Amino acid sequence: YCVQFQLVALTAGCLQGQHSQHTHWTRHLRGGHTVCVECQPPALLPPGRHCRGDGSGSHPNQLLHWQAVGNHRCRGTWRRIRQLDSCSCPSVRSFLFI
């Protein structure tokens, strides 16, 4: 499944990682953008088979925290928009839970 989030805020550290080949994807992160995050094995956790950090059980408009892998200075907050049981994340602004 996938979860759509709206990026609310992110640190300046996200911009500093754009020159590394492993963190150039951070150029797609901007406040106000919607991102799609896919939950797939091995990130699925039993018993309900969901990904940690997917925001299930959060209140509407609750700010949730995230941190990028590969750039410890890139983190921020987002709001969960909805879960999509049939994943169709676009190629840009698509990410994976790990």
N, C-alpha and C positions, 0 to 999 in steps of 0.2 A: 504494500500500500504506500501511498504518498501523502504528505501533509503540506499544505500551502501555508506560508507565513508571510506577514508583512514586516519588513525590516523597519525598526523604529529608530535605533541608534547603533552606531559602531565606532570603535576607537580609531584614532589616527594610525595605529599600528597596522591596520588593514591596508592602508595605502603604501606603507613602507615595504610590504612584502611583494609588490607587483613585479619586481625585477628578477626574482628567483624563479627558476623554471618550475619549482614545486608549488609556488604560491601565486603564480600569475592569475589564477582564477579569481583572486580577491578583487580584481578590477570590476567585476560584475556586481559587487556589493555597494549599494547606495541606499540611504535612508528613504523610506517610502516605497521602494521596490517590493514586488512580490516574488518570493522564491519558492521553489518546489523541492522538497526533501524526500528522498525515497528511503523506505525501510525494507531491508532485505537481509537474508542470512549473510554473515553470522551475527548481525546486530540484533536480531530478533531475540527477545527474552521470554522464557516461559514464565508463568503458565498461560497467560493471555496472548502470548506471541505478539508483543508490541515492542517498539524501540524505546529505550530510555531517552527522555528528552523530547518525545513527540508532542507533549502538551496535552495528552488525553487526561481528562479530569480537571483541566484548568478552567478558571472562570472566564466568561466572555471578556475580551479586552484586557485580560491579565498579561502583564509583561513577563516574558520568559527569557532566560539568559542562554546564550550559546557561545562557544569558543571554537575557532578554526583549528584544524589540525595542520601542522607544518609551519604555523606562525603563531606562537603563543601570545603575541601582542595584539592579535586580531580577535576581538570578541565584541559582543553587543547584546542588544535586546530585540525581540520580535514578538508579534502577536500571532497566535494561531488563527487562521481563517477557516480552514475546513480540512477534513480528511477525504482522500479519494481512494476508494477501494480498488478501482481500476486505474493503474498508474499511467499517466500520459504527460510526464514532465517534459517541458521544452528543452532543447539542447543548451540554451543559454539560461543561466540562473537556476541550474538544477544541481542538487547536491545529494549526498548519501549520509545517513546516520551511521556512525561507527562506534 
